[in-house]
């Protein structure tokens, strides 16, 4: 799945839409890659390019025909620079990541089954991470951070949707 992402990124860079975007935003860089998985079926990759001067994100959806979804504000508690993502450093592909977290789920939360999985590949404090969010069948949110280079779970927590506070 990472090979497919890399190939799609290469294809993206060859499109006229991306070339125009880079011409208008020469300082922009890849910040994250997002995929939503429903019923074990992965959707299309969405890739986000960060524009440091504007502190905005532009998303490209990697379908057969590349879609540009426009420029969006970044939602952060404290404004900070978004780190560049180097997908060449990713050693743990999507399938291996899913297997790792499934083993962890069976071990720690055998009664929780994912309805939807959102997986974000990003650079967090200099480490390439999978930031995975599961919405479970019991209306809980399970968040796992997995090192995308070493395959180790760095952090994980399970919370009831109804006990979460809005910030």
Buried (B, 14 or more C-beta within 10 A) or exposed (E): BBEEBEEBBEEBEEBEEBEEBBEEBEEBBBBBBBBBBEEEEBEBBBBBBBBBEBBBBBBBBBEEEBBBEEBEEBEEEEEEEBBBBEBEEBEBBBEBBBEBBEEBBEEEBEEBEBEEBBBBBBBBEEBBBBBBBBBBEEEBBBBBBBBBEEBEBBEBEBEEEEEEEEE
